Structure formats: C-alpha cells, structure tokens
C-alpha cells in the first residue's frame, strides 16, 4: 500500500508541472495573435490610403490644369526662340508642367551650338521658363567654308554675318580635326589671338593687320599690307605689341621689296622678294 501511495503522488506532481508549463505558452500565443491582427489591419489601411493618394496625385498632375500654355525664354539673342519653344513643347506635350522632365529639356536645348548652358524651371500651374547663357563671340576664324565665331573655349558656334561687326583681323591655321590635340591647340590659338588683339589695340596697331596665321603655335605670324603688297611678320610667342610695331617700322614703304620679317631677339631677319 505504501508503494502505491508514493506512485500516486508522483503522477499528481508531474501532471501539475505539465499544466503549469503549458499555461504560459498558451498565453503567449494569444498575446501574439492579439498584436498581429490589428497590425496587419493597420498596414492594409495605410497601403490602401497610399495607393489612393498616389492615384489621385497622378490624376491631378496629368489633368489639363497643368498643360503647358506659356513658355518664357530669357537670354536668347543669337538663338532662335522658335527653336527653343519647339523643343520645350515636344518634351512637355504629354507630360504637362508638373511631370515635365526638366533635365531632358535642358539637355536637348544645350545641343544647340550657340547655347553654352541652360536652366529650365516650372512656373506653376501652366508655364515653363528657360534661362539661356549663349556663347560669346571672341575670335574670328577663317575656314574653307567661310568665317566663323569661336568662343573662349575654342568652340565654333556660328557663321559671321556679312553685315556683322567683327574684330579687325581674322585667324588662319585652325585645326578642324576632332582629336584631343586639336582641341587643346585650338584653345591655345584663341588665347594667342585674344592676347594679340588686346596688345595691338593698346598700341593702336590692330587695324594694320588683316589676318594672323596661327598654324604654328611656336611662330605666330601677322599678315599686313604695305605698298600694295602682302608682307608676313613672324612675331615669336611674346611681346606681340612691341614686335609688331618694330616690324611695321622696318617694312614701312618697302612692301614691294620685303616679303617677310622675322624678329629673333635683337636680330632682324628679312626675306626679300625675288625680282
């Protein structure tokens, strides 16, 4: 009998332990369920609200209210405003003002050679504005196709009009190839040209020169007229004003006799015409 009583006590204790251990697991499961159900419900509501907001946004921004009705173009002096308007209209016709791709519009406008840079902005609700910075004509360059303007970066961007005001002399020797060396050399040519123009205007000599030949950057040449003849003056790479003045003094009245003058330091090298 004693053995049976001890057995019954063990079984009772084991059952009680199982009940105590099972109770917390049930409570945790119920707590998790009570937390997840509202969370899923809230997430669903937020998703629906976000979707409805997005669709409403698309509907509003694509409405006729944001159709492009005016295009404001500023800074266009050489560039055709009609050309700019066509680009803007083509890019924004379907998208409207709000959804217009401003970067794409700017990139298309900057493909125009005369345009250095452009800024495109919205004027809500129905307008777009384009602010242009055009290339400034700095050097007159003579090519086989005619005379063209170049800016300070050595970009050729427009033909020089017949009645257009131009510098006193034009540049020869432009490299028309598209290599890196050609681009670099042409920039140097523009720098030399502008330096010549600046110094010769100070000496009031610019009008005496008809062209400058910069094909050889180490030996710039000025072409002048004297006694009805063309005379070449090689000026080296510096002191363009003083060298030109001295060369003109040498050939003054001797154009039919002297073909070219080269000043090398203190030396004067003259080439005479063959009679």
Secondary structure as GFF3:
##gff-version 3
##sequence-region A 1 275
A	DSSP	alpha_helix	2	61	.	.	.	ID=ss1
A	DSSP	three_ten_helix	64	66	.	.	.	ID=ss2
A	DSSP	beta_strand	70	74	.	.	.	ID=ss3
A	DSSP	alpha_helix	81	92	.	.	.	ID=ss4
A	DSSP	alpha_helix	102	109	.	.	.	ID=ss5
A	DSSP	beta_strand	115	123	.	.	.	ID=ss6
A	DSSP	beta_strand	127	134	.	.	.	ID=ss7
A	DSSP	beta_strand	139	143	.	.	.	ID=ss8
A	DSSP	beta_strand	146	150	.	.	.	ID=ss9
A	DSSP	beta_strand	156	159	.	.	.	ID=ss10
A	DSSP	beta_strand	170	172	.	.	.	ID=ss11
A	DSSP	alpha_helix	180	202	.	.	.	ID=ss12
A	DSSP	three_ten_helix	206	208	.	.	.	ID=ss13
A	DSSP	beta_strand	209	213	.	.	.	ID=ss14
A	DSSP	beta_strand	221	226	.	.	.	ID=ss15
A	DSSP	beta_strand	229	234	.	.	.	ID=ss16
A	DSSP	alpha_helix	240	251	.	.	.	ID=ss17
A	DSSP	beta_strand	258	264	.	.	.	ID=ss18
A	DSSP	beta_strand	267	272	.	.	.	ID=ss19
###
